[in-house]
Amino acid sequence: MIFWMLIAGLTALAALSVLVPLSRKRRLPDVAPARADEAVYREQLSAIDTELERGLIDSDTANAARTEVARRLLAAHDRGSDVKSEGHKSPRLRIAQGLALLALPAAAFGLYLLLGSPDQPDQPLLARLTAPAEGQSVDVLVARVERHLAANPEDGQGWAVVAPVYLSLGQPRESAKAYSNAIRILGARPDWLTDMGEALTIAEQGLVTAQARQAFEQAVALEPDAVKPRFFLAIALGQEGNKEAAIAAWESLLNGADPTAAWVRAARQELGQLTGSEPAGTELPGPSQEDIAAARDMSSDDQQAMIRNMVSGLAERLETEGGSVEEWSRLIRAYMVMGDKQEAQQALADAQAAFAESPADLSRIKDMASQLGLSGS
């Protein structure tokens, strides 16, 4: 009942907003001056007749004077008639008011019956917040959690639950605050620290701030092999202009990484932009789809032979044409995978000779070799 009363009130307000301006009378000119002029001209006509009777003027003069005064009298009468007519409403105005008064509420009611759901019961906010979670929208569920956290601000698990939801809804700052509360209450976890740093980075349009970097560093301290925080730390080094450290960080991250991992391509692009040795977005050459299809039908010996041929082809090209740090690293790792440490050691020596004049690239080669258990000169 209250709902329909509100609808009726709103409809009345809408109708009045149209009717009041239409019905408001304009300020009309005063008719008194026009009536006074008429009286004056009538007196002048009487005076002309009196003067003619007394012989003060002749008939021609009297006729001319009557004609002029009569003209002015008619003009004054017309002015008074125009002023009176302005006070009456035109038929069009009455029709417009009638339509606004009747058609507007009728149209609103018809649209509600067509598009609305008058048969549905009311859904107060409190009832929705306390209803079962199944079938509720994300906004309502978030509101429920927020209501719970307002009453229980030390519920760390509640903050941890709502934090990723905030991030998915495009509220990174709220997400970072929620992760911070969860860490404060329940203690630091690598995934929470990483996600908090990511939320802070997203909030700053991709800039890794000091607070975000601190969160990533704490995550790495708790889990040294974690990829995600190391990825953001490498980005931070590049943003700070620490090129050599950033290159080393990307190289360390890529060494031994699964080439099919989603983050590898982005990491190679960042590394290529820093070194200039590999265009952004390119990947290291590998077997074609035809090679992979053919390898499925080969015996293990034939597969090994094919791999050795590919590695030998890469080695010959690097010896004659040279190549990038990534290509030399790929060759050295390939030899180690095949168990040919002597060839890997020789490839390392050749790579060091090729980059003898480039300290940054030489340092990357040595770092890679150290991780593989090889000794550089």
LINWO-V83039 format. One record per residue. N is the residue number from 1. RES is the residue in one letter. PSI is psi in degrees with one decimal (none if undefined). OMEGA is omega as a letter, one per 30 degrees, with the letter a starting at -180 (999 if undefined). Layout:
n = {N/N}
res = {RES/RES}
psi = {PSI/PSI}
omega = {OMEGA/OMEGA}
//
This chain:
n = {1/2/3/4/5/6/7/8/9/10/11/12/13/14/15/16/17/18/19/20/21/22/23/24/25/26/27/28/29/30/31/32/33/34/35/36/37/38/39/40/41/42/43/44/45/46/47/48/49/50/51/52/53/54/55/56/57/58/59/60/61/62/63/64/65/66/67/68/69/70/71/72/73/74/75/76/77/78/79/80/81/82/83/84/85/86/87/88/89/90/91/92/93/94/95/96/97/98/99/100/101/102/103/104/105/106/107/108/109/110/111/112/113/114/115/116/117/118/119/120/121/122/123/124/125/126/127/128/129/130/131/132/133/134/135/136/137/138/139/140/141/142/143/144/145/146/147/148/149/150/151/152/153/154/155/156/157/158/159/160/161/162/163/164/165/166/167/168/169/170/171/172/173/174/175/176/177/178/179/180/181/182/183/184/185/186/187/188/189/190/191/192/193/194/195/196/197/198/199/200/201/202/203/204/205/206/207/208/209/210/211/212/213/214/215/216/217/218/219/220/221/222/223/224/225/226/227/228/229/230/231/232/233/234/235/236/237/238/239/240/241/242/243/244/245/246/247/248/249/250/251/252/253/254/255/256/257/258/259/260/261/262/263/264/265/266/267/268/269/270/271/272/273/274/275/276/277/278/279/280/281/282/283/284/285/286/287/288/289/290/291/292/293/294/295/296/297/298/299/300/301/302/303/304/305/306/307/308/309/310/311/312/313/314/315/316/317/318/319/320/321/322/323/324/325/326/327/328/329/330/331/332/333/334/335/336/337/338/339/340/341/342/343/344/345/346/347/348/349/350/351/352/353/354/355/356/357/358/359/360/361/362/363/364/365/366/367/368/369/370/371/372/373/374/375/376/377}
res = {M/I/F/W/M/L/I/A/G/L/T/A/L/A/A/L/S/V/L/V/P/L/S/R/K/R/R/L/P/D/V/A/P/A/R/A/D/E/A/V/Y/R/E/Q/L/S/A/I/D/T/E/L/E/R/G/L/I/D/S/D/T/A/N/A/A/R/T/E/V/A/R/R/L/L/A/A/H/D/R/G/S/D/V/K/S/E/G/H/K/S/P/R/L/R/I/A/Q/G/L/A/L/L/A/L/P/A/A/A/F/G/L/Y/L/L/L/G/S/P/D/Q/P/D/Q/P/L/L/A/R/L/T/A/P/A/E/G/Q/S/V/D/V/L/V/A/R/V/E/R/H/L/A/A/N/P/E/D/G/Q/G/W/A/V/V/A/P/V/Y/L/S/L/G/Q/P/R/E/S/A/K/A/Y/S/N/A/I/R/I/L/G/A/R/P/D/W/L/T/D/M/G/E/A/L/T/I/A/E/Q/G/L/V/T/A/Q/A/R/Q/A/F/E/Q/A/V/A/L/E/P/D/A/V/K/P/R/F/F/L/A/I/A/L/G/Q/E/G/N/K/E/A/A/I/A/A/W/E/S/L/L/N/G/A/D/P/T/A/A/W/V/R/A/A/R/Q/E/L/G/Q/L/T/G/S/E/P/A/G/T/E/L/P/G/P/S/Q/E/D/I/A/A/A/R/D/M/S/S/D/D/Q/Q/A/M/I/R/N/M/V/S/G/L/A/E/R/L/E/T/E/G/G/S/V/E/E/W/S/R/L/I/R/A/Y/M/V/M/G/D/K/Q/E/A/Q/Q/A/L/A/D/A/Q/A/A/F/A/E/S/P/A/D/L/S/R/I/K/D/M/A/S/Q/L/G/L/S/G/S}
psi = {-42.3/-38.5/-46.1/-32.5/-39.8/-42.1/-43.1/-41.8/-43.6/-37.9/-40.7/-41.7/-41.7/-41.1/-40.9/-33.3/-23.4/-40.1/-38.7/-49.4/-34.0/-36.0/-11.8/123.0/139.8/153.7/117.8/147.6/152.9/133.2/-10.4/-44.8/-40.2/-40.4/-37.1/-39.9/-40.9/-43.0/-39.5/-43.9/-34.2/-39.3/-37.7/-38.8/-42.4/-37.9/-36.0/-43.8/-40.1/-45.0/-35.0/-41.1/-35.3/-9.1/15.4/-25.6/156.4/175.8/-36.9/-43.8/-39.8/-42.6/-42.7/-42.0/-42.2/-41.7/-44.7/-44.3/-38.6/-38.6/-43.6/-35.2/-43.0/-40.8/-42.0/-37.7/-40.1/-39.0/-42.4/-36.6/-39.1/-40.7/-40.9/-35.7/-24.7/-21.0/-6.1/138.9/140.7/157.6/-35.5/-40.0/-42.1/-38.5/-42.4/-40.5/-39.3/-42.0/-42.1/-36.8/-34.2/-45.3/-37.4/-51.8/-38.8/-42.0/-41.6/-43.5/-41.2/-42.4/-38.7/-42.9/-33.0/-44.7/-22.9/-170.6/74.3/-20.0/-7.4/142.7/162.4/151.9/78.7/153.0/-42.3/-40.6/-38.6/-35.6/-25.2/-1.3/162.7/147.9/-25.4/130.0/-4.5/150.0/163.6/-39.5/-41.7/-40.1/-41.5/-41.4/-36.8/-44.2/-41.9/-39.9/-40.7/-42.2/-29.5/-34.0/-23.4/72.1/-14.0/15.9/90.8/-37.7/-34.7/-41.1/-39.2/-31.5/-42.7/-19.8/-53.0/-26.2/-42.5/-43.0/-39.3/-23.7/4.6/29.0/70.5/-34.1/-42.6/-36.8/-45.5/-39.8/-40.2/-44.2/-39.7/-41.1/-41.4/-42.0/-39.9/-37.9/-45.1/-8.5/162.5/138.7/143.0/-41.8/-37.9/-43.3/-43.2/-45.4/-34.0/-44.1/-39.2/-42.0/-41.6/-38.5/-42.7/-39.9/-28.7/26.7/39.7/-2.3/124.7/103.4/172.9/-39.2/-41.3/-42.7/-39.0/-39.6/-41.9/-41.1/-39.3/-37.3/-42.8/-36.3/-34.2/-30.6/86.7/-29.1/2.1/131.2/-45.9/-49.0/-34.0/-34.2/-47.1/-33.6/-36.2/-39.8/-42.4/-41.0/-41.2/-38.5/-30.0/-5.4/9.9/79.2/-48.8/-42.7/-37.2/-42.5/-44.5/-38.3/-43.0/-40.9/-42.5/-37.7/-36.5/-25.8/121.9/5.3/151.7/117.0/-16.8/-3.8/145.6/-30.5/-13.3/-43.1/-43.6/-38.6/-39.8/-36.4/-44.9/-41.8/-41.9/-36.5/-31.8/-39.2/-29.4/4.6/-11.6/122.9/144.1/134.1/-8.2/160.8/158.1/142.9/148.4/-174.6/147.1/172.0/-34.0/-39.5/-40.9/-41.6/-40.0/-33.9/-25.7/-30.6/-0.3/157.6/168.1/-36.5/-41.6/-37.2/-42.8/-38.2/-40.9/-41.0/-42.4/-37.1/-40.7/-42.4/-40.6/-39.3/-40.1/-41.0/-42.9/-40.7/-40.2/-35.9/-34.8/-36.9/-15.3/178.2/-174.9/169.9/-39.3/-39.6/-41.7/-41.1/-38.6/-41.1/-45.4/-43.8/-36.5/-43.2/-39.4/-38.5/-37.4/-4.6/13.3/78.8/-33.4/-43.3/-35.4/-39.7/-39.4/-40.8/-36.2/-44.1/-40.8/-39.6/-39.7/-36.8/-37.0/-31.1/26.5/-29.9/5.2/91.9/-38.8/-47.0/-38.5/-38.4/-38.1/-40.4/-43.4/-39.1/-43.0/-44.1/-38.6/-38.8/-29.4/-4.9/21.8/153.5/121.9/160.8/none}
omega = {a/a/a/l/l/l/l/l/l/l/l/l/l/l/l/l/l/a/a/l/a/a/a/a/l/l/a/l/a/a/a/l/a/l/l/l/l/a/a/a/l/l/l/l/l/a/l/l/a/a/l/a/a/a/a/l/l/a/a/l/l/l/l/l/l/a/a/a/l/l/l/l/l/l/l/l/l/l/l/l/l/a/a/a/l/a/a/l/l/l/l/l/l/l/l/l/l/l/a/a/a/a/a/l/a/l/l/l/l/l/l/l/a/a/a/l/a/a/a/l/l/l/l/a/a/l/l/a/a/l/l/a/a/l/l/l/a/a/l/l/l/l/l/l/l/l/l/a/l/l/a/a/a/l/a/a/l/l/l/l/a/a/l/l/l/a/l/l/l/l/a/a/l/l/a/l/l/l/l/l/l/l/a/a/a/a/a/l/a/a/l/l/l/a/l/l/l/l/l/l/l/l/l/l/l/l/l/a/l/l/l/l/l/l/l/l/l/l/l/l/l/a/a/a/a/a/a/l/l/l/a/l/l/l/a/l/l/l/l/a/l/a/a/l/l/l/l/a/l/l/l/a/a/a/l/a/l/a/l/a/a/a/a/a/l/l/l/l/l/l/l/l/a/a/a/a/a/a/a/l/l/l/a/a/l/a/l/l/l/l/a/l/l/a/a/a/a/l/a/l/l/l/l/l/l/l/l/l/l/l/l/l/l/a/l/a/a/l/a/a/a/a/a/l/a/a/l/l/l/l/a/l/l/l/a/l/l/l/a/a/a/l/l/l/l/l/l/l/l/l/l/l/a/a/a/a/a/a/a/l/l/l/l/l/a/l/l/l/l/l/l/a/l/l/l/a/999}
//
